[in-house]
Amino acid sequence: MKSMYEMIHAFPAQLEEAILIASQSKVQKHVHSIQNVFISGMGGSGIGGDFVCTLVKDLCKVPVVVGKAYEAPAWIDKNSLVIISSYSGNTEETISTFKEILNSGAKIVCIASGGEIIKLANENNLDVIRVPAGWSSPRACLGYSLVAQLYVMVALDLTDARFISELPQVIQRLQSESSDIIEKAKQLAAVLQNKMIVIYSTNRIEPVAVRFRQQINENGKMLCWHHVIPEMNHNELVGWRWNQPAMAVLFLRNSDDHIRNQARIELTKEIVSHYAASVIEIYSKGNSLFERSLYLVHLLDYSSVFLADYNKIDATEVRVIDFLKDELSKI
């Protein structure tokens, strides 16, 4: 079984493979006009939907909503696109949602490596993008789900092909800067070790912040939280009033963020630096929001593994989640 470090190191290669898989998949046009998009997925499979929702919002002319629950929205109908995303194909919340919308008339595309979701898709003659099985940690398969979901959006004319065309440049940067990314990740993990981590970003890259929070939870076995600017300036900022020697605050930044948000970040940094043990900034790299987002994802994924190393724990182990699933299966 591959270590988490090996799986993260393979992310650029996974993106390359994901392009090939998506390009060879067939997504049939829908007989009705698509007026809304619903993406259903949990955990490592659901985060791909968060990225898609954020990336296409300035291009897609219809609303895109991500669902992470058992229920499907009541508005799903024949004018909806539903993307069902589950790496294992056996995620119970996603299967529940899938079954709810099977008879809605919606255009349904399933992304999975196997399991009940592929079985149901085949039984109902639905479009499937089948990703490779064998990865022990679905959270390490972001490349597969993200590229597949973007491909579906492009195939159904809901966004243009820029994301697909940008991928080779993204992959090239991650590969050529691998040593630098790993070194930065080690330095970041060293600062974050033994701290309660608070992650702040603008709303443009909130999925990156969510992804890092989840990786800290699962790989590092640590609690943390995140919030976005400008929203946190209207509430959470007031909570920074007492010394917090156990806290490290990480700001995720883009050089092209809205000028007012850049000013807000500088002021927020000044305020929290009076109370937190450490305040760190990580700037993205790239020529597009897509490239900058995946650069940060790769760096921060590595950092979560180094946190696990510092904590002397196995980054792949998620026994408490396995326990929860086993107990739920008895109910």
SULBELRA-V559143 format. One record per pair of residues at least 6 apart in sequence whose ideal C-beta (glycine too) atoms are under 7 Angstrom apart, sorted by the first residue. I is the first residue (numbers start at 0). J is the second residue. Records with the same first field share a line. If there is no record, write none. Layout:
I->J / J
This chain:
0->135
1->135
2->315
3->136 / 139 / 218 / 304 / 314 / 315
4->304
6->134 / 136 / 139
7->139 / 300 / 301 / 304
10->142 / 173 / 297
11->170 / 173 / 174
13->142 / 143
14->142 / 146 / 166 / 169 / 170
15->170
17->142 / 143 / 146 / 147
18->146 / 166
20->128 / 130
21->128 / 146 / 147 / 150
24->128 / 150
25->126
26->108 / 126 / 151 / 154 / 155
27->126
28->155
29->106 / 155
31->77 / 78
32->78
33->61 / 78 / 79 / 80 / 106 / 155 / 157
34->61 / 78
35->61 / 62 / 74 / 78 / 79
36->61 / 63 / 64 / 80 / 157
37->64 / 66 / 72 / 75 / 79 / 81
38->48 / 51 / 52 / 63 / 65 / 66 / 82 / 84 / 148
39->66 / 81 / 83 / 84 / 93 / 96 / 97
40->47 / 48 / 84 / 85 / 93
41->67 / 90 / 92 / 93
42->137 / 138
43->86 / 137 / 138 / 140 / 141
44->84 / 85 / 86 / 90 / 137 / 144
45->65 / 67 / 84
46->141 / 206 / 209 / 210 / 213
47->84 / 141 / 144 / 145 / 148
48->65 / 84 / 148
49->65 / 206 / 209
50->145 / 206 / 292
51->63 / 145 / 148 / 149 / 152
52->63 / 65
53->203 / 205 / 206
54->162 / 288 / 289
55->63 / 152 / 158
56->63
58->158 / 159
59->152 / 157 / 158
61->157
64->72
66->72 / 96
68->92
69->92 / 95 / 96
70->96 / 99
71->96 / 99 / 100
75->81 / 100 / 103 / 105
76->103 / 104 / 105
77->104 / 105
79->103 / 105 / 106
80->105 / 106 / 155
81->100 / 105 / 106 / 107
82->108 / 110 / 148 / 151
83->93 / 97 / 107 / 109 / 110 / 116
84->110 / 144 / 148
85->93 / 111 / 116
86->111 / 112 / 130 / 137 / 140 / 144
87->112 / 114 / 137
88->111 / 112 / 113 / 114 / 115 / 116 / 117
89->114 / 115
93->116
94->115 / 116
97->116 / 119
100->107
101->123
107->125
108->126 / 128 / 151
109->116 / 117 / 120 / 125 / 127
110->128 / 130 / 144 / 147 / 148
111->117 / 129 / 130
112->129 / 130 / 131 / 132
113->132
117->127 / 129
120->127
128->147
130->140 / 143 / 147
134->140
135->315
136->315
138->213 / 214 / 217
149->162 / 163
150->163
152->158
153->160 / 163
162->289
165->287 / 289 / 290
168->290
169->289 / 290 / 293
172->284 / 285 / 290 / 294
173->294 / 297
180->297 / 298 / 301
181->301
183->298
184->298 / 301 / 302 / 305
185->305
187->279 / 281 / 302
188->302 / 305 / 306 / 309
190->247 / 277 / 279
191->247 / 306
192->306 / 309
194->245 / 246 / 247 / 276 / 277
195->222 / 223 / 245 / 246
196->215 / 221 / 223 / 247 / 249
197->223 / 224 / 246 / 248
198->208 / 211 / 212 / 223 / 225 / 249 / 251
199->225 / 226 / 228 / 231 / 248 / 250 / 267
200->207 / 208 / 227 / 251
201->227 / 228 / 256 / 260
202->227
203->253 / 256 / 288
204->251 / 253 / 292 / 295
205->227
207->251 / 292 / 295 / 296
208->225 / 251
209->225
210->296 / 299
211->299 / 303
212->223 / 224 / 225
214->299 / 300 / 303
215->221 / 223 / 303 / 306
217->317
218->303 / 304 / 306 / 307 / 314
219->303 / 306 / 307 / 310
220->307 / 310 / 312
221->306
226->235
228->260 / 263 / 264 / 267
229->260 / 263
232->263 / 267
236->267 / 270
239->270 / 271 / 274
241->274
242->274
243->274 / 275 / 276
244->276
245->276
246->275 / 276
247->275 / 276 / 277 / 279
248->271 / 275 / 278
249->279 / 281
250->264 / 268 / 280
251->281 / 295
252->264 / 280 / 281 / 282 / 283
253->283 / 291
254->282
268->278
271->278
272->278
281->295 / 298
283->291 / 294 / 295
284->291 / 294
285->291 / 294
304->314
307->314
